[in-house]
Protein backbone atom coordinates (compact mmCIF):
# COMPACT_ATOMS: atom_id res chain seq x y z
CA UNK A 1 0.00 0.00 0.00
CA UNK A 2 1.35 3.42 -0.95
CA UNK A 3 1.70 6.28 1.49
CA UNK A 4 -1.19 8.06 -0.22
CA UNK A 5 -3.43 4.99 0.03
CA UNK A 6 -2.54 4.65 3.70
CA UNK A 7 -3.49 8.30 4.23
CA UNK A 8 -6.77 7.76 2.41
CA UNK A 9 -7.63 4.73 4.53
CA UNK A 10 -6.88 6.66 7.71
CA UNK A 11 -9.00 9.60 6.54
CA UNK A 12 -11.93 7.36 5.63
CA UNK A 13 -11.93 5.50 8.95
CA UNK A 14 -11.67 8.73 10.92
CA UNK A 15 -14.47 10.34 8.89
CA UNK A 16 -16.80 7.37 9.38
CA UNK A 17 -16.20 7.43 13.14
CA UNK A 18 -16.68 11.19 13.48
CA UNK A 19 -19.82 11.08 11.36
CA UNK A 20 -21.37 8.83 13.99
CA UNK A 21 -20.27 11.09 16.83
CA UNK A 22 -18.13 8.38 18.46
CA UNK A 23 -14.89 8.94 20.29
CA UNK A 24 -11.92 6.69 19.58
CA UNK A 25 -12.45 4.73 22.78
CA UNK A 26 -16.10 4.08 21.95
CA UNK A 27 -15.14 2.81 18.51
CA UNK A 28 -12.42 0.64 20.04
CA UNK A 29 -14.97 -0.97 22.36
CA UNK A 30 -17.38 -1.65 19.50
CA UNK A 31 -14.60 -3.12 17.35
CA UNK A 32 -13.48 -5.40 20.15
CA UNK A 33 -17.06 -6.59 20.69
CA UNK A 34 -17.34 -7.37 16.97
CA UNK A 35 -14.14 -9.46 16.79
CA UNK A 36 -15.15 -13.10 17.10
CA UNK A 37 -11.99 -14.39 18.76
CA UNK A 38 -11.61 -15.42 22.40
CA UNK A 39 -7.92 -14.53 22.27
CA UNK A 40 -8.52 -10.94 21.13
CA UNK A 41 -6.52 -8.15 22.79
CA UNK A 42 -7.91 -6.15 25.69
CA UNK A 43 -9.65 -2.79 25.21
CA UNK A 44 -6.56 -0.57 25.78
CA UNK A 45 -4.82 -2.31 22.87
CA UNK A 46 -7.80 -1.64 20.61
CA UNK A 47 -7.72 2.03 21.58
CA UNK A 48 -4.07 2.15 20.53
CA UNK A 49 -4.89 0.38 17.25
CA UNK A 50 -7.63 2.88 16.41
CA UNK A 51 -5.35 5.82 17.10
CA UNK A 52 -2.56 4.39 14.91
CA UNK A 53 -4.95 3.46 12.08
CA UNK A 54 -6.53 6.92 12.05
CA UNK A 55 -3.14 8.63 12.17
CA UNK A 56 -1.98 6.62 9.15
CA UNK A 57 0.85 5.04 11.17
CA UNK A 58 -0.47 1.55 10.42
CA UNK A 59 -2.99 -0.05 8.08
CA UNK A 60 -5.88 -2.36 8.88
CA UNK A 61 -4.50 -5.53 7.35
CA UNK A 62 -5.80 -8.24 9.70
CA UNK A 63 -9.00 -9.74 8.26
CA UNK A 64 -10.55 -9.93 11.75
CA UNK A 65 -10.28 -6.17 12.19
CA UNK A 66 -11.47 -5.40 8.66
CA UNK A 67 -14.54 -7.53 9.27
CA UNK A 68 -15.15 -5.84 12.61
CA UNK A 69 -14.94 -2.38 11.02
CA UNK A 70 -17.43 -3.42 8.34
CA UNK A 71 -19.88 -4.73 10.97
CA UNK A 72 -19.57 -1.71 13.25
CA UNK A 73 -19.89 0.86 10.45
CA UNK A 74 -22.51 -1.15 8.54
CA UNK A 75 -20.51 -0.78 5.33
CA UNK A 76 -19.44 -3.49 2.92
CA UNK A 77 -15.83 -4.44 3.64
CA UNK A 78 -14.68 -4.08 0.03
CA UNK A 79 -16.22 -0.63 -0.15
CA UNK A 80 -14.73 0.48 3.17
CA UNK A 81 -11.22 -0.77 2.36
CA UNK A 82 -11.13 0.11 -1.34
CA UNK A 83 -7.41 0.25 -1.97
CA UNK A 84 -7.57 0.16 -5.78
CA UNK A 85 -8.92 3.69 -6.10
CA UNK A 86 -6.37 6.03 -7.63
CA UNK A 87 -5.12 8.65 -5.24
CA UNK A 88 -6.97 11.91 -5.71
CA UNK A 89 -9.84 10.37 -7.66
CA UNK A 90 -12.21 10.63 -4.70
CA UNK A 91 -12.37 12.59 -1.49
CA UNK A 92 -12.78 9.90 1.11
CA UNK A 93 -13.48 12.50 3.75
CA UNK A 94 -16.57 13.67 1.87
CA UNK A 95 -19.65 11.71 2.79
CA UNK A 96 -22.78 11.83 0.63
CA UNK A 97 -25.60 13.77 2.24
CA UNK A 98 -27.85 10.73 2.38
CA UNK A 99 -25.12 8.33 3.56
CA UNK A 100 -26.24 8.66 7.17
CA UNK A 101 -29.82 7.84 6.26
CA UNK A 102 -28.74 4.75 4.29
CA UNK A 103 -26.57 3.60 7.14
CA UNK A 104 -29.40 4.03 9.63
CA UNK A 105 -31.82 2.16 7.37
CA UNK A 106 -29.36 -0.73 7.18
CA UNK A 107 -29.00 -0.66 10.96
CA UNK A 108 -32.77 -0.73 11.43
CA UNK A 109 -33.04 -3.73 9.09
CA UNK A 110 -30.27 -5.49 11.01
CA UNK A 111 -32.07 -4.78 14.26
CA UNK A 112 -35.40 -6.10 12.99
CA UNK A 113 -33.77 -9.20 11.53
CA UNK A 114 -31.93 -9.99 14.75
CA UNK A 115 -35.03 -9.47 16.89
CA UNK A 116 -37.11 -11.63 14.56
CA UNK A 117 -34.61 -14.47 14.65
CA UNK A 118 -34.04 -14.23 18.39
CA UNK A 119 -30.35 -13.60 17.73
CA UNK A 120 -27.94 -11.27 19.51
CA UNK A 121 -28.07 -7.67 18.34
CA UNK A 122 -24.93 -6.84 16.32
CA UNK A 123 -22.57 -4.30 17.94
CA UNK A 124 -23.39 -0.60 17.41
CA UNK A 125 -26.72 -1.35 15.73
CA UNK A 126 -28.80 0.30 18.44
CA UNK A 127 -26.57 3.38 18.53
CA UNK A 128 -26.65 3.68 14.76
CA UNK A 129 -30.38 3.10 14.41
CA UNK A 130 -31.15 5.79 16.99
CA UNK A 131 -28.54 8.27 15.76
CA UNK A 132 -30.97 10.14 13.51
CA UNK A 133 -33.35 10.86 16.38
CA UNK A 134 -30.51 11.95 18.65
CA UNK A 135 -29.17 14.27 15.93
CA UNK A 136 -32.60 15.84 15.45
CA UNK A 137 -32.88 16.41 19.21
CA UNK A 138 -29.44 17.97 19.38
CA UNK A 139 -28.00 15.11 21.49
CA UNK A 140 -29.42 16.45 24.75
CA UNK A 141 -27.81 15.52 28.06
CA UNK A 142 -30.51 13.79 30.10
CA UNK A 143 -29.07 13.83 33.60
CA UNK A 144 -32.26 12.53 35.20
CA UNK A 145 -32.15 9.47 32.95
CA UNK A 146 -28.51 8.80 33.81
CA UNK A 147 -29.30 9.00 37.53
CA UNK A 148 -32.18 6.58 37.05
CA UNK A 149 -29.81 4.26 35.17
CA UNK A 150 -27.35 4.24 38.06
CA UNK A 151 -30.18 3.48 40.52
CA UNK A 152 -31.40 0.65 38.29
CA UNK A 153 -27.96 -0.94 38.20
CA UNK A 154 -27.89 -0.74 41.99
CA UNK A 155 -31.03 -2.86 42.10
CA UNK A 156 -30.02 -5.26 39.34
CA UNK A 157 -26.76 -6.11 41.07
CA UNK A 158 -28.73 -7.67 43.94
CA UNK A 159 -30.39 -10.23 41.66
CA UNK A 160 -28.13 -10.75 38.65
CA UNK A 161 -25.23 -13.23 38.42
CA UNK A 162 -21.76 -11.89 39.12
CA UNK A 163 -20.28 -10.53 35.91
CA UNK A 164 -23.63 -10.39 34.10
CA UNK A 165 -23.67 -6.59 34.03
CA UNK A 166 -19.98 -5.95 33.33
CA UNK A 167 -20.40 -5.38 29.60
CA UNK A 168 -23.36 -3.00 29.96
CA UNK A 169 -21.73 -1.07 32.80
CA UNK A 170 -18.52 -0.70 30.82
CA UNK A 171 -20.43 0.58 27.79
CA UNK A 172 -22.31 3.14 29.90
CA UNK A 173 -19.12 4.30 31.60
CA UNK A 174 -17.51 4.80 28.18
CA UNK A 175 -20.52 6.86 27.14
CA UNK A 176 -20.24 8.98 30.28
CA UNK A 177 -16.55 9.49 29.57
CA UNK A 178 -17.47 10.90 26.18
CA UNK A 179 -20.15 13.15 27.70
CA UNK A 180 -17.73 14.54 30.28
CA UNK A 181 -15.61 15.93 27.44
CA UNK A 182 -18.47 18.34 26.60
CA UNK A 183 -18.69 21.87 27.88
CA UNK A 184 -21.43 21.99 30.54
CA UNK A 185 -22.38 24.00 33.62
CA UNK A 186 -20.55 23.05 36.81
CA UNK A 187 -23.75 21.77 38.42
CA UNK A 188 -24.34 19.39 35.48
CA UNK A 189 -20.74 18.21 35.59
CA UNK A 190 -21.04 17.44 39.30
CA UNK A 191 -24.16 15.37 38.65
CA UNK A 192 -22.40 13.48 35.85
CA UNK A 193 -19.45 12.82 38.14
CA UNK A 194 -21.85 11.43 40.76
CA UNK A 195 -23.30 9.10 38.15
CA UNK A 196 -19.85 8.04 36.98
CA UNK A 197 -18.83 7.31 40.60
CA UNK A 198 -21.97 5.24 41.19
CA UNK A 199 -21.58 3.27 37.95
CA UNK A 200 -17.86 2.72 38.59
CA UNK A 201 -18.73 1.32 42.02
CA UNK A 202 -21.34 -0.96 40.45
CA UNK A 203 -18.75 -2.22 37.98
CA UNK A 204 -16.21 -2.78 40.76
CA UNK A 205 -18.73 -4.87 42.71
CA UNK A 206 -19.59 -6.90 39.61
CA UNK A 207 -15.91 -7.49 38.81
CA UNK A 208 -15.16 -8.42 42.40
CA UNK A 209 -17.75 -11.18 42.24
CA UNK A 210 -15.97 -12.72 39.25
CA UNK A 211 -12.58 -12.74 40.96
CA UNK A 212 -10.90 -10.16 38.70
CA UNK A 213 -9.07 -8.51 41.58
CA UNK A 214 -6.77 -6.22 39.60
CA UNK A 215 -9.65 -4.72 37.61
CA UNK A 216 -11.70 -4.48 40.80
CA UNK A 217 -9.04 -2.43 42.60
CA UNK A 218 -8.57 -0.11 39.62
CA UNK A 219 -12.32 0.45 39.26
CA UNK A 220 -12.80 1.22 42.96
CA UNK A 221 -9.98 3.77 42.66
CA UNK A 222 -11.84 5.43 39.78
CA UNK A 223 -15.08 5.44 41.78
CA UNK A 224 -13.32 7.16 44.69
CA UNK A 225 -11.78 9.84 42.47
CA UNK A 226 -15.08 10.53 40.70
CA UNK A 227 -16.96 10.73 43.99
CA UNK A 228 -14.36 13.11 45.40
CA UNK A 229 -14.52 15.29 42.28
CA UNK A 230 -18.32 15.44 42.55
CA UNK A 231 -18.11 17.04 45.97
CA UNK A 232 -20.95 14.84 47.27
CA UNK A 233 -19.94 13.91 50.84
CA UNK A 234 -22.61 11.22 51.24
CA UNK A 235 -21.44 9.52 48.05
CA UNK A 236 -17.78 9.81 49.08
CA UNK A 237 -18.62 8.08 52.36
CA UNK A 238 -20.63 5.37 50.63
CA UNK A 239 -17.92 4.56 48.08
CA UNK A 240 -15.36 4.06 50.83
CA UNK A 241 -17.72 2.09 53.06
CA UNK A 242 -18.81 -0.21 50.28
CA UNK A 243 -15.25 -0.62 48.97
CA UNK A 244 -14.14 -1.58 52.48
CA UNK A 245 -16.84 -4.23 52.75
CA UNK A 246 -16.05 -5.65 49.33
CA UNK A 247 -12.35 -5.72 50.21
CA UNK A 248 -13.21 -8.23 52.94
CA UNK A 249 -14.26 -10.72 50.25
CA UNK A 250 -11.45 -10.19 47.78
CA UNK A 251 -8.58 -11.06 50.08
CA UNK A 252 -7.25 -7.56 50.69
CA UNK A 253 -5.24 -7.02 53.90
CA UNK A 254 -7.02 -5.98 57.08
CA UNK A 255 -4.96 -2.77 57.05
CA UNK A 256 -6.42 -1.82 53.66
CA UNK A 257 -9.97 -2.55 54.84
CA UNK A 258 -9.44 -0.51 57.99
CA UNK A 259 -7.93 2.43 56.10
CA UNK A 260 -10.84 2.57 53.63
CA UNK A 261 -13.41 2.33 56.41
CA UNK A 262 -11.65 4.96 58.50
CA UNK A 263 -11.67 7.37 55.56
CA UNK A 264 -15.42 6.95 55.21
CA UNK A 265 -16.03 7.33 58.94
CA UNK A 266 -13.93 10.51 59.08
CA UNK A 267 -15.69 12.03 56.07
CA UNK A 268 -19.11 11.26 57.55
CA UNK A 269 -18.25 13.31 60.65
CA UNK A 270 -21.04 11.58 62.58
CA UNK A 271 -23.80 12.17 60.02
CA UNK A 272 -25.79 8.91 59.61
CA UNK A 273 -25.85 7.44 56.12
CA UNK A 274 -25.83 4.00 54.47
CA UNK A 275 -22.15 4.53 53.65
CA UNK A 276 -21.25 5.24 57.27
CA UNK A 277 -23.05 2.08 58.41
CA UNK A 278 -21.16 0.05 55.80
CA UNK A 279 -17.83 1.55 56.85
CA UNK A 280 -18.53 0.72 60.49
CA UNK A 281 -19.58 -2.82 59.56
CA UNK A 282 -16.35 -3.26 57.59
CA UNK A 283 -14.32 -2.16 60.62
CA UNK A 284 -16.19 -4.76 62.66
CA UNK A 285 -15.37 -7.47 60.09
CA UNK A 286 -11.69 -6.54 60.03
CA UNK A 287 -11.45 -6.52 63.82
CA UNK A 288 -13.23 -9.87 64.09
CA UNK A 289 -10.94 -11.55 61.57
CA UNK A 290 -7.95 -10.32 63.59
CA UNK A 291 -9.38 -11.75 66.81
CA UNK A 292 -10.19 -8.37 68.38
CA UNK A 293 -13.64 -9.22 69.69
CA UNK A 294 -14.00 -6.07 71.80
CA UNK A 295 -13.26 -3.78 68.85
CA UNK A 296 -15.56 -5.79 66.59
CA UNK A 297 -18.44 -5.34 69.01
CA UNK A 298 -17.80 -1.60 69.31
CA UNK A 299 -18.03 -1.05 65.55
CA UNK A 300 -20.98 -3.42 65.15
CA UNK A 301 -22.85 -1.42 67.80
CA UNK A 302 -21.90 1.78 65.96
CA UNK A 303 -23.31 0.37 62.69
CA UNK A 304 -26.54 -0.57 64.47
CA UNK A 305 -26.82 2.92 65.99
CA UNK A 306 -26.26 4.49 62.55
CA UNK A 307 -28.95 2.24 61.07
CA UNK A 308 -31.40 3.34 63.78
CA UNK A 309 -30.88 6.98 62.76
CA UNK A 310 -31.18 6.51 59.02
CA UNK A 311 -34.16 8.32 57.50
CA UNK A 312 -37.07 6.19 56.34
CA UNK A 313 -36.10 5.05 52.88
CA UNK A 314 -37.40 3.01 50.00
CA UNK A 315 -37.18 -0.63 51.10
CA UNK A 316 -36.36 -1.91 47.63
CA UNK A 317 -33.13 -3.89 47.71
CA UNK A 318 -30.24 -1.92 46.25
CA UNK A 319 -26.50 -1.80 46.82
CA UNK A 320 -26.78 1.90 47.71
CA UNK A 321 -28.95 1.24 50.78
CA UNK A 322 -28.25 -0.22 54.20
CA UNK A 323 -31.40 -2.16 55.02
CA UNK A 324 -32.36 -4.22 58.05
CA UNK A 325 -31.26 -7.35 56.19
CA UNK A 326 -27.80 -5.81 55.69
CA UNK A 327 -27.56 -5.03 59.39
CA UNK A 328 -28.50 -8.58 60.37
CA UNK A 329 -26.09 -10.01 57.81
CA UNK A 330 -23.31 -7.93 59.41
CA UNK A 331 -24.32 -9.01 62.91
CA UNK A 332 -24.36 -12.64 61.81
CA UNK A 333 -20.86 -12.48 60.35
CA UNK A 334 -19.34 -10.76 63.37
CA UNK A 335 -21.09 -13.10 65.82
CA UNK A 336 -19.86 -16.13 63.88
CA UNK A 337 -16.27 -14.91 63.63
CA UNK A 338 -16.15 -14.07 67.33
CA UNK A 339 -17.80 -17.40 68.35
CA UNK A 340 -20.63 -15.49 70.01
CA UNK A 341 -23.27 -17.74 71.60
CA UNK A 342 -25.94 -15.74 69.74
CA UNK A 343 -24.52 -16.60 66.33
CA UNK A 344 -27.05 -19.21 65.23
CA UNK A 345 -29.98 -17.13 66.47
CA UNK A 346 -28.66 -14.10 64.60
CA UNK A 347 -28.16 -16.08 61.38
CA UNK A 348 -31.75 -17.34 61.63
CA UNK A 349 -32.94 -13.75 62.01
CA UNK A 350 -30.97 -12.67 58.96
CA UNK A 351 -32.32 -15.56 56.87
CA UNK A 352 -35.87 -14.50 57.68
CA UNK A 353 -35.20 -11.12 56.02
CA UNK A 354 -33.93 -12.44 52.68
CA UNK A 355 -36.27 -13.69 49.93
CA UNK A 356 -35.97 -17.32 48.89
CA UNK A 357 -34.55 -16.34 45.49
CA UNK A 358 -31.58 -14.58 47.12
CA UNK A 359 -29.39 -17.66 46.72
CA UNK A 360 -26.11 -15.83 47.24
CA UNK A 361 -27.04 -14.28 50.59
CA UNK A 362 -28.91 -17.33 51.87
CA UNK A 363 -26.13 -19.78 50.99
CA UNK A 364 -23.51 -17.57 52.65
CA UNK A 365 -25.62 -17.25 55.77
CA UNK A 366 -26.02 -21.05 55.83
CA UNK A 367 -22.22 -21.36 55.73
CA UNK A 368 -22.04 -18.99 58.69
CA UNK A 369 -24.45 -21.30 60.48
CA UNK A 370 -22.10 -24.20 59.68
CA UNK A 371 -19.24 -22.32 61.34
CA UNK A 372 -21.44 -21.61 64.37
CA UNK A 373 -22.26 -25.33 64.65
CA UNK A 374 -18.57 -26.22 64.60
CA UNK A 375 -17.87 -23.61 67.29
CA UNK A 376 -20.63 -25.30 69.33
CA UNK A 377 -18.74 -28.63 68.91
CA UNK A 378 -21.34 -30.04 66.56
CA UNK A 379 -18.60 -30.69 64.02
CA UNK A 380 -20.25 -33.32 61.87
CA UNK A 381 -23.49 -31.31 61.74
CA UNK A 382 -21.52 -28.24 60.66
CA UNK A 383 -19.71 -30.16 57.91
CA UNK A 384 -22.95 -31.65 56.64
CA UNK A 385 -24.53 -28.18 56.65
CA UNK A 386 -21.69 -26.86 54.50
CA UNK A 387 -21.93 -29.80 52.09
CA UNK A 388 -25.70 -29.29 51.86
CA UNK A 389 -25.14 -25.66 50.90
CA UNK A 390 -22.88 -26.69 48.01
CA UNK A 391 -25.42 -29.27 46.90
CA UNK A 392 -28.46 -27.00 47.25
CA UNK A 393 -26.85 -23.94 45.65
CA UNK A 394 -24.33 -25.35 43.15
CA UNK A 395 -24.35 -22.14 41.11
CA UNK A 396 -24.08 -19.75 44.05
CA UNK A 397 -20.32 -19.41 44.22
CA UNK A 398 -19.01 -15.91 44.93
CA UNK A 399 -15.80 -14.51 46.33
CA UNK A 400 -17.73 -14.27 49.63
CA UNK A 401 -18.54 -17.97 49.57
CA UNK A 402 -14.90 -18.83 48.95
CA UNK A 403 -13.90 -16.88 52.05
CA UNK A 404 -16.60 -18.54 54.16
CA UNK A 405 -15.70 -22.04 52.96
CA UNK A 406 -12.14 -21.36 53.97
CA UNK A 407 -13.33 -20.22 57.39
CA UNK A 408 -15.42 -23.39 57.81
CA UNK A 409 -12.31 -25.49 57.20
CA UNK A 410 -10.11 -23.32 59.43
CA UNK A 411 -12.61 -23.61 62.29
CA UNK A 412 -12.40 -27.41 62.33
CA UNK A 413 -10.54 -28.92 65.31
CA UNK A 414 -7.28 -30.59 64.31
CA UNK A 415 -8.61 -34.08 64.94
CA UNK A 416 -11.64 -33.48 62.68
CA UNK A 417 -9.76 -32.34 59.59
CA UNK A 418 -9.37 -35.84 58.22
CA UNK A 419 -13.00 -36.84 58.61
CA UNK A 420 -14.50 -38.07 55.30
CA UNK A 421 -16.92 -35.13 55.21
CA UNK A 422 -14.07 -32.69 55.86
CA UNK A 423 -12.00 -34.16 53.03
CA UNK A 424 -15.02 -34.00 50.74
CA UNK A 425 -15.68 -30.36 51.61
CA UNK A 426 -12.01 -29.47 51.13
CA UNK A 427 -12.03 -31.10 47.69
CA UNK A 428 -15.20 -29.27 46.64
CA UNK A 429 -13.91 -25.95 47.96
CA UNK A 430 -10.68 -26.30 46.00
CA UNK A 431 -12.52 -27.06 42.75
CA UNK A 432 -15.08 -24.26 43.06
CA UNK A 433 -17.94 -23.46 40.73
CA UNK A 434 -18.59 -20.76 38.10
CA UNK A 435 -19.25 -17.39 39.72
CA UNK A 436 -22.88 -17.16 38.75
CA UNK A 437 -24.71 -15.25 41.46
CA UNK A 438 -24.60 -11.88 43.17
CA UNK A 439 -22.41 -11.11 46.17
CA UNK A 440 -23.96 -12.39 49.39
CA UNK A 441 -23.95 -9.04 51.19
CA UNK A 442 -25.68 -7.01 48.51
N, C-alpha and C positions, 0 to 999 in steps of 0.2 A: 504494500500500500504506500502510495506517495505521501509526502508531507501535506500536500494540498487535500488529498482524500481524507487523511487523518483529521485535518482541521475541519473538513466538512462534516465528518461523522460526529466530531465533538460538538459542533454548532447545532447539528440536528437534534442530538440527544438532549442538549441543554435547553433548546427551544421547546421541545416536546414537554419536558419537565416543567418549565416555567409557565407554559400555556395552561397547565393544569393547576398552577398555584402551589405546587409541592416544593418543599425544601429538599436539599440533597439527602438529609437523613431519612425523611419520609420515603423518598424514592428507594433508598437503600433497603429500608425495611420491606417494602413491597416486592422488590426484586428478590430478596432473600426468601420471602414467603413463597414466591413463584418457582424457585429452583427446587426441583424434585430430586433431592440428593441428601441422604441422612448425614453425609460427611461434609456438607457445605460449611464454609467459613462462618464465623460469628458476625454479628451486626457491625461492629467497628471496622472489620475488614471490608465489608460491603460499602461502608461510607467512604473509605479510602479509595476503593475501586471507582466509585461514582465520581469522586473529585478528579481522579487521574484521567478517566475517560472524557469528562467534560472539559478538561484543560488541554486535551490533545496529547497528553504525555504517554498514553497507552491506547490501544485499540481493543474493542470488544471482539476477541477472536474465539473464545470458548463458546461452543454451541449451546451449553447450558445457559450462559448469560444472555446470549442472543435471543434464545427462546423466551427467557424470563422477561426481557425488555419488550418483546412482541406481545406477550400476554398482558403485561402491566399497562402498556400504552394502547392496547387494542388495535395494533397496526400489523399488517402482514410483515413477516420477518424480512422477506426479500425487498419489500418496499422500504422498510426502515433502514436496512443496511445495504443500500444500493451503491456498490462501490465501482460500478462500471460507468457511471455518469461522468462525463468530461468535466474537469474543473471549470467553474465559471458558467456552465450551461444552465444551472438553476441556482436559486438562492434558497439554500436549505433552511435559512432562518425565517423565511417568509412562509406563513401558513395560510392557506386559503380561508376566506372568511367563513365558509360553511364547514370547515374541517372539524371544529368543535362539535357542531350539531351531529355530523356523521359519526364521530367517535362516541357521542352520548347515545345515539340510536343503537350502535353496535353493543354498547355496554348494557342498555336496557334489554336487548334481545338475549344477551348472555345471561342476564339476571333471570329473565322469564324462563329460559331454557333450563337453567340450573334448578330453579324452584320447582318446575314441572317434573323434572326427573328425580327430585329428591337428592340431588348432588350438592357437594360443597360449592359455595359461591366463589368464583375465581377472585384472586387478589385484585384490589383496587376497583372492582366493578361497582360497588355501592358508591364510592367516592366519585367515580366518573359519571355514573348515572344521575347523581344528584347535583353535579357541578353547575348545570345550567340554572337551576333554581337558586343555588347559593350566589351565583354571579348576579342574577337579577335582583336579589335582596341586598346586594352589596356586602356579602359575607359578614353579617352582623355577629358581634360577640355576645353570646347568650350566657351570661354569667349564672343566672338562675338555673339554667339547664345543666351547666357544669357542676354546680353544687348539688343538684339532685342526683347527678350521675355518681358523684363521690359517695353520697349517702346510700345509694343503691348498691354499690360495690360493698359497702360496709355490712349490709344485710346479706348479700349473696355469699360472702366469705364464711358465714356461719353455717351454710348448708351445702356449699359446693365442695367437690373433692379438691385436695391440695394440688395446686398447679393448674387447675381448670380455667382460672381467670388470668393467668400470666400473659397470654397473648393479647387479650383484649385490653388489659391494663397497660401493657407496654405501648400498644397502638395509641391509646388515649393520652398517655404521657408524652409521646412523640408529638401528638397534635397540640398539646398544651405548650410544649417547647417552641413550636412554630408560632403560636399565638403570642407568646411572651416576647417575641421579637418585634411585635407591633408597637407603635406609639399609642399609649392609652393613659387616661388619668391615673394618678397615684392610687386613688381608692379602688379602681378596677384592677390595677396591677396587684394590690394587696389581696384582693379576693381571689385572683387567679393563682397567686402564690399559696394561698390557703388550700385551694383545690389541689394544686400540684403536690403539696405536702401530704394531704390526705390520701391521694392516689398512690404516691410513692410508698407510704406506710402500708397501704393495702397490698401493693406488689411485694414489699418486703415480707409481709406475713405469708403470702402465698408461696413465695420462694423458700421461706424457712421451712414450710411444711414438706417441701420436696427434697430437702437436704442440701440445697445449693447454698452453702454457707458463705462463700466468698461474695456471690451476688447479693445475698441477704444483707451482709454487713455494708456493702457499698450503697445499697438502696436505702437502708436506714439512715446512713450518713446524709444522703440527698434529702430525705424527708426532714431531718433535723435542720439542715441549712435552709430549706424552703420555709419551714415553719418559723424559724428565726427571722428570716427576711420579711415574712408577712406581718410581723409585729403582734400576732395574736397570742397572748400569754397562755390562754386556756389550751390552745392547740400545741404550743411549745411544751407545756406540761404533759399533755396526753402522749405526744410522740415519744418523749423520754420514758414515761411510765410504761407504755405498751412495749417499747423496744427493750426495756429492762425485763419485762415478763417473758417476752419471746426469747431473750438471751438465755433464760433458764433452760430452755428446751433445745438449744442449738449448741450446747457444750461450751459456752463462753465462760471464762473464769469468774469466780464470785466477785473479784475486785471490779471487773467490768460492769457486772450487774449492779453492784452497789453504787458505783460512780454514776451510772445512768439514772438510777432511782434517786440518788441524792440531788442531782441536777434538777430533776422534776420537782422534788419536794421543796427545794430552795426557791425555784421560780414561782411555785404556787403561793408561797408566803402565807400559808394557812387558809387560803380560800378553797373551800371544798369544790371538787370537780372529779369527773370519772378518771382523769389522768392522774390526779393526786392519789386516789384510792389504788390505782394500779401500781403506781410507784411504791406506795407503802406495802402493798402485797408482795411486790418483787423483793423488797428489803427483807420481808419476813421469810420468803423462800430461801434467799441467800443465807440468812442467819441460820435457818433450820438445817440446811445442807452442811453447814460448817459446825453443827453441834451446839450452837449458841441458843438454847431453848428460851432463855429469858429475853434476849433481844428479839427473837422471832415472835414471842407473845406480845411484846411491846408494839411492834409494827403491825401485827395482825389486829390488835385492839385499835390502833390508829386508823387502819383501813376501815374497820367497822364503824368507827365514829364519823369518818368522812362520809361513808355511805348513808348514815343516818341524817346527815345534813345536806344531802344532795336534793336539789329541787325535784318536784314530781315531774317525771319525764315519760316520754312515749315508751311503753314496755316492749315494743318490738325488738327482737334480738338483733343487735348490731355490734360490730367491734368497737364502735366509738362510745358505747355506753358502759356503765358498771352497774349491772343489775343484781338483784338478790341472788340469782343463780351463780353469778360470778363471785359474790362474796362467800357463798357457801362452798364453792369449789376451792377458793383460797383457804378457807378454814379447814377443809378436809385435808388438803395437801400438807399444811403446816402441822395439823394434829397427827397425821400419819408419820411424817418425818421425825417428829419429836416424841413418838411413841406415847401420845396422850391417850388416856383411858377412854376419852370421848370420841376417838377417831371413827369407829364403826358407826356410831350414832350420827356423827356429822356427815359422813359419806351418805348414809341413808337419807338424810335431810336434803343433801345436794341432789341426789338422784331424783327425788320427788319433784324437783324444780325444772328438770330437763325433759323435753318431749321424747317420746320413744324413738323418733327418727334421728335424734342427735347421737348417732353411733359413736362418733369420736369422743365426745364428752362422757357418755355413759360407759364406754369401754375403759377409758382412763380412770374413771371413778371406781369401777369394779376392780381394777388393778390396785388402786389405793386400798380397797377393802381387803385384797389379798395380803398386802403388806401388813395391815392391821391384824389380820388373823395370825400371821407368822409372829408378830410381836407378842400376841396373846398366847403363844406356844401351841397354836393349832396349825402346825407346820403343814401337815398333809392336806388339810382343808384349804389352806392358803395356796398351795401349789395347784390343787385341783381347780380352785377359783380362777387362777391365772390361765391355766390350760383351757378352761371353759370360755374365757374371754377370747382367746385366740381362735377357738372353734366357732363361737357365736358371731364374732365380728372379724372374719378373715380379711376383709378389705379395709379395716379401720386402722391401718398402721400410719402413725404420724411420728414426727420427731419426739413429741411428748410421750407417746407410747414406748418408744425405744428407751427413753430415760427411765420410765416407770418399770419396765421389764428388768432393766439393769438393777434398779433398786430392790425389786422383789428378790432377785438372785443374791444381792449383797446382804440382804436381811437374814438370809438362811443361816441357821447355826452351822458350824463347821461339820458336825456329824451328819447333817441332813443333806449336804451338797451332792452326795453320791446316790441319793434315793433315785429310783427309776423315774419318778415324776419330775425330779429336779433336772436330771439329765435330759429328759424329753423337752422340758421348758427351755433349757439352755440351748439345745439344738435348734428349736423353733425361733428363739430370739436371735440367734446368729444368722439364720437364713433370712428372716424378715419377709415382708410382703410389699407389694407396690403401694406407694403413698397415695391412697385414693380418697381420703376423707379429710374434712376440715380439722384444724387444730382443736384439741380438746378443751381449751380454755376460752374459746371464742364466745 
